[in-house]
Amino acid sequence: MTAITPDIIAQHGLKPDEYAKVLEILGREPNLTELGIFSVMWSEHCSYKSSKKWLKTLPTKAPWVIRGPGENAGVIDIGDNQAIIFKMESHNHPSFIEPYQGAATGVGGILRDVFTMGARPIANLNALRFGDPAHPKTRHLVAGVVSGIGGYGNCVGVPTVGGEVNFHPSYNGNILVNAMTVGLADKDRIFYSAAAGIGNPVVYVGSKTGRDGIHGATMASAEFDEKSEEKRPTVQVGDPFTEKLLIEACLELMATDAIVAIQDMGAAGLTSSSFEMASKGGLGIEMNLDLVPMREEGMSAYEIMLSESQERMLMVIKPGREDLARAVFEKWELDFAIVGHLTDNGRMVLSRHGEIVADLPIDPLALASPEYDRPWVAPAKRQPVDAREIETVCPVEALKTLLGTPDLASRRWIWEQYDHMVMGDTVQRPGGDAAVVRVHATGKGIAITTDVTPRYVAADPYEGGRQAVAEAYRNLSAVGALPLAVTDNLNFGNPEKPEIMGQIVEAIRGMGQACRELDFPVVSGNVSLYNETQGEAILPTPAIGGVGLLNDVSHSATIDLKGSGNAIVLIGETKGWLGASLYLREICGREEGSPPPVALHRERRAGELVRQLIGDGLVQASHDISDGGLLVAVAEMAMASKDKIGVALDAPTTLPLHAWCFGEDQGRYILEVRDDDLPTVLEEAVEHDTAVRVIGHTGGRVISVGGRAIAVEDLVKVHEGWLPAFMAGTKE
C-alpha cells in the first residue's frame, strides 16, 4: 500500500488545509485511490472553488429557461415542444501539450454534454486563442488544433458553423481552445443526471477504459512550467467514429422508457460521473470495478476511477430494462456493462479483486468541496486616449494594413477545413456575424455566436465583461435573431494572485449586469483558471457563447452587400473611441487606453430596432461594428459581396477622420437599405430613440472615404492572404 506522504498529497494538488478537511470528513487517512478521488473532485477544474462564490451572482432565469447551470448543459424553450440544449467548455492545457488530440477530445466532450440530455447535436463552434505568430510553436499549435477540431467534428457528422480566433503573445505558453455544441431536443424528452431508485442498476456504456487522461482535471487546475511537455500521458485520445455510434445508441435508448438518469464521463471520468449522479439523487452507489470494460491489462482501482478515456457514459437503468438496453448498445457495437447499483446509504463503495478499495461519503465529498473567497484587488483604471493626439494615417492605407493583421485577416483557411454543411440545415456559413442553422423540417432557425474581446477585458475587466455579452447580443441581432441565452467559458490566470482574482470578479460583475439588462441569462458554462506559464498569465478571456431564435430563417440578414445605389445606414452613436482599439495597437504600436464604454440601454434599443427592420424586410445587408471600427465593417461587407461592390462614404467633419473610421464605439450596426425603404428605416430609428445616419451609398468597385479610394479586390487579396501564407511558413 502506498504511504500518503506530504509529497504525495502535494502531487495531487491538495493544499494542507484541504487535506485536513479530507481527514475530518473520513475520520481516518485515505488510501491512494480515495486520495485520487478527492484530488480530482476538489480540483479547480471540477469544483470551481475559486469562482463559484461569484458565479452565483449571474442571472440564470427567464420564462424560456428550462434548465440553468448545474446540469450537463443549459436548456431553453424555443416553442413547438422543442428545446435547445447548449454549453461551451475548455480544453486549453491538453491542447497546448498535444494540439490534435487536445482539441479533438474537447469537441467530443462537449458533444457528450449535449446529447447526454437527449438532444441531437446540430452545430459546433469554437473560440481559439494562439500566441504571437512569430513564436516558434504558434504555427504548429494552429495546425494541430484546427486539424483536431475538423477531424473529430467532420467524422462525427456535426457541422462546425462558427467561432473566433485571436493571436496575442500572452497566449504563447498557454493557448485557449474553447468548444461549444448546440443540440435540439423534444421539450418533454429531456434527460437529467440525478440518480433515483434504490437498487436500480448502474450501467457503463461506450468505449473501454484505458490509462489515457489520468489526472487531466488536476493538470487543468495548475499553472504550466518548463515540464509541461512531460504531461502528454494526461491528454485523452478521441475516436469520433465511436462517438457517432454512442450518439445514435443513446438517442435510440432515450426513445424508450429505460433510462432513469444519465451522465457523461468527462473530466475526472468515472469518479465525477458517479459522484455527481449519486449526490444529485441523494443516494449511494456500490460498484465492482472488475466489471468495468478495460482495454489495458492490470489497471488499478486508482487508474480506473481517474481515467479520462473518451466516449463513455454512465446510466441508471430501470430494473427489467437491462436486456433492452444491452441489445441497443451491442447493436451499435459498444460496450455495455452493469457495474453496480444504487444504495440508500449515501456512500460510494468500490471493490476490486474482491476487496473494498474505497469507501467514501458522497455528499460531504461532492458538496463540501472548498469554496474560497480569495483576496482580490480591482485593476487600475486606464485613462482614455484623445483621438486628436493619435497619429493619423491615410484611412484606406490603414484599412489595408488592418485587414491583413492576424486578428482581422480572413479565417477561411480555418473554416474550410470544417464540414459546415453536413446535416443540410446550415443557413449561414462561417464568416458572418452569427451562424444560422435551420431547425430541421421547420422554418425556424437558431443563430449562434462566440465572442469576447480580451484586450478590452485586460484594460477594464468590468467594461470588458459587459462588452463581451453585448457583442454576442449584437451579433445575434445583426442576423435578425432574438437573443435568448448565453453559455460562458471564463479563461483566466492564477486566482491565488489578487490582481488575477480581481479580473475574475470584475469581469463576472460586468457580464452579470449586461445579461440582466439585455434579458440574456447564463444557462451553462465552464471556468478555466491557472492559464499561466512560468508566472505569465494570458489576457483575461471570458468567452461568451450566445444563442438566438429566428421564427423564419428566410428573414435572416447576411453581411454581404446586395446591389448598387443602396444607402449605407449607421445605427448607433459614434464618438470615435480609439482606446484599446486595433487601430491604436496595429497602426500606432500602442496597447493602451480604456476600452469603449457600453451603454446597455442603447444596446438593447439598437438591437430591437435592427431585428424589427430585418423582420420587416427593410434591410438588404447587416453587420455589427466591432474590431477595427466602422471602415473595417464596411470593407467586410464589400469583400463578402458576390460582385465585390464598393461604397462611397461621407465622413462627418465633427470628428477626426481616423477616429470616425476606426473608433470602436459600441452598440453600432451598418445596414444596407434600398432608397425606397430609407424613409421608413429612418422613421423607425426615431421611434426607437436610436441614433441613425446615412453615411454613404453602394456602387462601383472601390471603397472611398476622405478623398481617398482603394479597390475592394485589393483588400480581398490582403485579407485572404495572411493566414494561408502564415501556415505555409512564408509569413511570420
N, C-alpha and C positions, 0 to 999 in steps of 0.2 A: 504494500500500500504506500502511495506517495505521501510523504510528510508535507503538511501545509505550513510552509515557512513564509516569513515576510517577503522573500523574493518571489515565491510562487503567487502570493496574493497580489503583489505589485504587477507582476506579469499579466495578471488577469484584469488589470485596470481598476481595482478596488482600492480606495483610499483607506487609511487606518480607521477612521470613524465609520466608514461604510462596512468594513469587516466587523467592527464592534457590533453594528446593528445585525449583521448576519448571525453572530454568536448569540445575541439577545433573542432573535426570532427562533433559532433552533434549540437553544439551551445546551448546545454542545458544539464541538468543532465539526465543520463539514468535511466530507471526503472530497476527493478531487472532482468527481462528477458533479456533486452538489455545488462545489465552488464554481465550476464552469457555468452551471445553470444560473446562479446568482450573478455571475460576471456579465453574461450576455443580457439577462433580463434587466439589469440595472445599468447597462451601458447607456451612454448619451443617445446612441442611435435608436435604442428601443424604448427608453423610459422618458426621454425629453426632460431630464431632471433639471436642466438649467433654464429651460424655456417655458415649461408648462404653466408656471405662475402667470406669464404674460400672454400665452396663447388663450387662456381662459377669458381674456378681455375682448377677444374678437367676436363680432356679431356672427351668429351661426343659424339664425332662424328667419323664416319668411313663410308666407302661406304656401308657396310652391316647394319648400324644402321638405322632403320626406324623411331624410336621414342626414344629419350633420356629422361632424367629427366623432370618432370613436369606433367606427366600423372600418372594414377594408377600404371603402371608398364612399364618397358622398352621393346622395340620391336626390334628384329633383324631378318634379312633376311637369310634363310637357303636354298634358291633356290627352284625351282619347285613350285612357287607361295605359298610357306609355310613360316610361321614366327614363331619364338619362343618368347613368352612373359613371363617375369620373374621379380621377385622382392624378397627382404628379408626385414622383419620388426621385431621390438622388441615387446615383451610383458613381460618386466622384472618386473616392480613393481607389476602388478596384479599376476604374477606367484609366487612371494615371499609371498604375502598375502594369496592367495588361489591357490596352485600349480596346482591342476587338472583343474579347470575352466580357470585359467590364461593361461596355456599352450594350452588348447583345443581351446579357443577363439582366441589365437594367430594364430593357424593353420587356423581356419575358416576365420579370417580377411584377411590373405594373399591369401587364395584361392579366395576370392571375388575380391581382387585387380586384379587378373589374369583373371578370367572368365568374369569380367565386360567388358573387352576389346575384348571379342569374342573368347577367347581361351578355349579349353577344357584342364583342368589341367591334366598333365601326370606324375608329380613327385613332392613330397615334400621332403625337407631336413630340418635339424635344427642344430643350433650351441648353445650348452649349457655350462654354467659355474656355478659350485657349489663351496661352501666353503670347508673348511678343513673337511675331512671325520670324524675327531674326534669331530667336532662340533655337539651338540645335535640335531640341526634341519636338518643337511645335509641329512640324510637317508630319513627322511620324505619328504623333498623337491624333492629329486631324484625320489622317488617312485611316488609322485603326478604328477610331470611334465611328466615323461615317460608315466604314465597311461593316462594323458590328451592328449598328442600327439597321442598315439596309439588309444585311444578311439575315438577321432574325426577323424583322418585320415583313420583309418580302416573302420569306419562306412560310411564315405562319399565315399569310394571306390577309393581313390587315393593312389598309393604306396608311402611309405616313404622309400627312397632309399639310404640315406646317411646323414652324419653330423659329428659332433665332440663334444667331452666332455672333459672339464678340471676341475680340482679341485685346489683351492688355498684359503688360509684364507682371502684374500681381498674380496672374494665374500660371506663371512659368513652372512652378513646382507643385501645383495643385489645380488641375483643370476641374471644370464642373460639367457633369453630364446629368441633366435632369430629364426624365422621361414621363410623358403624360399619355394616358389612354382614356378614351371615351367609349362607353358602351350603351346599348339600347336594351331595355327590358320591359316586360309587362309589369304594370304597377302592382298588380295583385300576385306576382310571382317573383318577389324579391327574397333572397336568402340571406340570413344573418348568421353570426358566429357563436351565439350563446348556446352552450351545451344544455340539453334537457333530457330528462328521463333516466332515473336511476336504473342501472343495469343495461342500458342501451349500449350496443356495440360501438366501439371506436375503430374507425377504418382508415387505413393508409392506402392512397391510390397514386398512380403516376409512375415516375421513374424510380429506379433503385437508389439507395443512399450510398454515397461514396465519401471520400475524405476531402473533397474539394469544398472550399468555403468555410472551413473551420475557423472560428474567431473572426469572421468577416465583420460582424457587428461591432466587435471590440476594436478592430482596426479602424473602422469608420468613426470611432469615437476618440481618436488620438491624432496628435499632430504627426506630420511626416518628418523624417530626418534622413540622414545620409544612408540609412539602412533600409529605406522603404522598398528598394528594389528586391530585397530578400523576402518580401512578403507575398510573392507570387502564389504560393500554395493557398492563400486565403481567398483568392479570386475564384469564383464559381465558373463552371463550364456549362454552357447552354446548348440545348438541342431544340431548335424551333419546330422540327417535324413532330417530335414528341409533344410539344406544347399544343400544336394544332390538334393532335389526337385527343389530348386532355381537354381542350375546349369542347370538342364535339361530344366526348363521353360525358363530361359534366352536364352540358346542356341537355343531353338525352335523358340522363338520370333525373335532372331537375324537372322534366316534364311529367315525372311520376310523383308519387307521394312518399318516396323512400327516405328523403333527406330531412333530418331534424336540424342539423347545423353543419356549417362548412367553413373552413379556414384554409388559406393557402399557407405553405411553408416558405416564408420569406426570410428576412433577417432573423438569425438565431434558430431557423429551421423547425425541427420537431419540438424544441423547447418552447419557443414563443407560441406556436400554434396551439399546442396542448394546454399550456398555462392560460392563454387568453380565452380559449373556449370554456375551460372549466371555471375560470374566475367570473366571466360574464354570466354564467349559468348558476353560480353559487354551489358548484358540485366538486367532486373529486374524480380522479382518474387512476386506474391501475393499468399499467402497460407492461407487456412482456416484450422486451427489446429483441429477444431471439426471433420474433415473428416479423420484424421489420425487414423488408426486402433490401438486401445489400449486394453491391457489386464488387466489394473488396473483401478479402479474407481477413479474419482476425480483428475486426473492428471492435473497439472497446465501447462501453456504455457512454463514456465521455464523448467519443468521436461521433457516435450515432446521434446523440442529443444535440450536439453543436454543429453538425454538418449543415452546410447551406447548399447542398446539391439541389439542382433546379428541377422544375416540372413535377412538383409533388404537392399533394393536398391531404388534409386530414378532415374526416367527416364523422358525424354521429348519425347512425342509420336506425330507422325504426326496426324493432325486433320483427323477424319474419320476412324482412325485405333484403336480407343478406344475399340470397341466391340471385335475386333480380339484379341487385347492384353489381355482383360479381360478373354476371353474364354480360352486362353492358361494358364493363371495363375490359374483360377478356376479349370481347368482340373487337375493341379498339386496340388490342394487343398491348395493354397497360397492366402494370402490377396492381393487384388488389389483395389486401391482407387485413384481417381482423386482428388488431394488435392489442386491444384492451377493452375495457368497459367503464362506464360511469359509476361512481360510488357516491354515497351521501356523507362521506367523512371530511370533505374539503381538503384532501391531501393528494399529492402526486406520489404514487408509489411505483417505482420502476424496478423490474427484475431483469437479470441477465445470467444465463447459465445456471438458473435455479436459485440464485441468490438475490436478495434485495440490494440494489446498488444505489438507490436514492429514495429518501422518504422525506418529503418537504411539504409544509403547509402552503396551500396555493394562494389564498388571498393576502396573507402577510408578505409573501414574496412579490406577487403581481401588483398589489395595490399600495404597498408600503415602500416602493422604490423611493430613493431620496428625491426631495423637491427643494431645490436651492433658491434662495433669494440672494443671488450673487451681488456683490457690490458693483455699482456702475456709475459712470460719470457721463454726463451729456457732452457730446463732441462740441468743440469750439465752433462758433458760427463763423463762416466765411463772409467776407464783405462782398457786396455786389460790385460788378465791374461797370465802368462807364463806357458805353459804346463809342463815345466820341474820342476816347483815349486809346482805342484799339486800332491796330494797323488796318488800313483799308487796302484791298486788293481788287483788281478788275473782277466784277462779280462772276462773269462767265468763266474766267480762268480759275477762280476759286471753286466754282461749281465743278469744273472738270477735275480738279485736284481731289475734291471731296469724294466724288463718285468713284474714284479709283483707290480710296483708302480701305484698309482692311475692314473697318466697321460698316462701311456703306457699299462696298463692292457687291455685285450680284452673287447670290448664293446658289445659282443654277447648278454649278459643278457638284454641289452637295445634293440638292433635292432631285436631280435627275438620276441619282443612284438609288433613290427610294421609289418603290412602286406606290404612286399616289392615286392610281385609278382602279386598283383591284376592288372587287365587290360592286363596281359600276355605279356608285352613288355619289362620287365626288363631283360637286358642282363648281367650286372654286378651288383651283390648284394652288400650290405654294407660290409665293411671290406677291401676294396681295396683302391687305390689312388683316384679314382673318380667313381661315379656311371655311368652306361651307360644304356640308355633307347632307345629302337628302336622307330623310327618314324613310327607309325602304318602303316602296309601294304606296307612298303618300306624296302630297305636295309640300309637306313641311320640311324645314331644313334646320340643322344645328350648325351654328357658327362657333369657331373655336380659335383661340389665340394664346400665345405665351408672350409675356412682356416683363421687362424691368430695365431700368437704365442705371447700371451700377455706379457710373460716375456721379450721378445725382445723389444716390444714397451715400456715397463716400463724402460728398460735400455737405450734405444735410440729411441724416437718416430719416428724420420725421417727414420732411418735404419729399424726399425720395420715395418713402413708403407710400405716401399719398399719390405721388405721380405714377408709380407702378400700377396701382389699382385703376387710376384714371385712364392710363394709356390702354389697358385691357378693355375698359368700358368703351373707350373711343374707337378702338379697332373693331369691336363688335358692332357698334352703332354705324360705323362707316360702310359696312356691307348691308345695313338695314335690319340687323338683328336686335331684339330686345335682350339686353344683358340680364342674366338670371342669377349666376352664382360663380364663385371662384374656388379654385384649389391653389395652394401655395407651396413653394419649396424654398425654405429660408436657409440660405447658404452664408455662413459667417465664419470668422476665425475662432480663436480660443476664448470661450466665455469666462474663463478664470481671470482674464485681463479686464479691468474695469472699463477701459476705453472700448473694447470689443463688446462687452455686455451692454454698454451704453448705445452702441449702434443697434443691437438687437432690440432693446427696449423701445428706442425711439422709432425704429422702422415699424415695429408691430403697432405702436401707438398711431402712427400715420396711416398705416394700412387700415386699421380698425375704424378710424374716423371716415376715411374715404368709403369704405364698404357700407358704413351706416348711412352716410349722406346720399350715396348713389343707389341704395336698396340692392346691394350686390353682396350677399352674405358669403362667408367662407364655410364650405361644407366638407372639406377634406384638406389634407396637406402632409408635409414632411419637413423635418428640421435636420439640417446637416451642419454640424459645428466642427470645430478644430480643423478647419480648412486652412492650415498653415504649414509652411515648410521652413524648418530652422528659424522659427520665430517670425517669419514674414507672412502676414495674413493676406488673403485675397481681398479684392474690393467687396464690400458687403453687397450681397446679391439675393434679395428676396424675390425670387421669380414668381410671377402670377400667371396662372392658367385660367382663362376666362371662357365661359360657355354662354351662348345666347340662342334665342329661338326666332326663327323666321316662319311665320304662318304660311307663307307662299314663297318658295325658292325662286319662282320666276320674277319676283320683285326684289331680288338682291342686287346690290350695286357692285361694280368692279372698278379697279383703279385706271384702266386703260381709256384714254381719250377716244371718243367715238366719231367725231367729224369736225369739219372746218366751219368757222363762222359762229361757233358757240361761245357763250360768255364763260369766263373763269371767275367764280364767285368765292370770296374768302369769308368763312364763317368764324366768328370769334375775334377777340381783341389782340392787336399786335402792338407791342411796346418796344420790340427789338431787344429781347433779353439774351445777352451773349454769355452770361456767367455759366461755367461748367459746360459750355457748348462744344460741339465738334469743330466749329469754325475756330474757336479760340485755341483748341488743342492741336488741330491738324494744320491750320494755316499760320497761326501765331506761335505755336510751340509752347502754349501755356495751359497747364491744368490748374485752374484757379477760379475763384468767384463762386458765389452762391447760386444754386440751381434756380430755374424759373419757378415761381410760386404757382400753386394750383388753387384756383377759385372753384370749389366743388359745386356751388350753386349755379355758376355759369356753365361748368362742365355738364351738369345734368340738363340744363335748358338747351344747350347746343346739341347734345345727343338726342334729346326728344325731337328737336327741330329736324335734324338730319334724317332720323328714322321716319318721321312723318313725310318729309319730302320724297324720300326714296319709295316709301309705300304708295304714295300718290302718283308715282311715275314721272316726277318732275326733274329727276337727276339722271344725267347720261353717264357720268362717272363720278366717283367719290374717293377721297383719300384723306386720311388724317395727317396732320403735320407733326412730325416728331424729330428724330435725329437729323441734324443738318438744316432744319428750318424750312421755310416756305419755298425757296427756289429749288431745293432738293426734292421736295414733294411734287412740285410741278414737273420737274425733269423726269421723275419716276413714272408719272402718268403719261408723259410724252413717249418715253422709251418703251412702255408697255403697250402702246397703241400699235395696231396692225400696220399702219402706214407711216409710223414714226411722225405723227402730226406735231407741228410746232405750236408755240404760244408766244404772243406778244404781250408783255406785261407792262403795266403803267404803275411805276412806283410812286408813292406819295413823296412830297417834299418836306413833310413834317418829321421824318426820321432819317438818320444817316443811311445811305443805300445798303451798306453791308449789314447793318442791324436789321433792316426790313427783310433783306433776302435770307439771312442766315440765323436770325434770332430764333430761339426755341421756346417762345411763349406757348403756354399750354392751352388746351380747350379749343383747338382750331381745326378746321377742315377746309379742303379745297374741293369745290363742286364744279362739274361741267354742266351747264344749263343751256338749253335752247333759248334763243332770244324771245320766242313766243311765250315761254314759260317764266321768263325772268321777272315780270311784274308780280306774279303770284308768289314766287320764291322770296322776293324782297318783302312782300306784304306779310308772309308767314313769319319771317325773321323778326319783323317789328312786333307781331303778335306774341312771339316767344321772348321778347325783350332780349334779343341776342344781336350782337354787333354783326353787320354784314356789309360787304363792299365788293363791287365789281372791279377786278384788278387787271382784266385783260380779256383777250379773245384767242380762240384757237385758229390755226391756219398756217400754211407753209410748212417748211421742214426745219425751221430753226427756232431756238428759244432766244428771245431778245429782251433785254432789260437795261435801263440806264444808258441807252445809246450803243450798247454792245450786243453781239449775237454769236451764237455757236450752233452748228448743225447737230440735230438730235442724233444722227448716225455717229458723229464723232464722240458724243457722250456714251453711246452704246458700246463702242469699242473699248473705251477706258473702263466702263462699269463692268462689262462682261469679262474683261481680260485679266483682272488682277488675280483672282483665285485659281484659275487653271494654270496661269504662269507660275504662281507660288507653288502649287502642288507638283508642277513639273520640274521644280528646282531651278527655274530661270529667274525667279524674283524673290528677294529676301524681304 
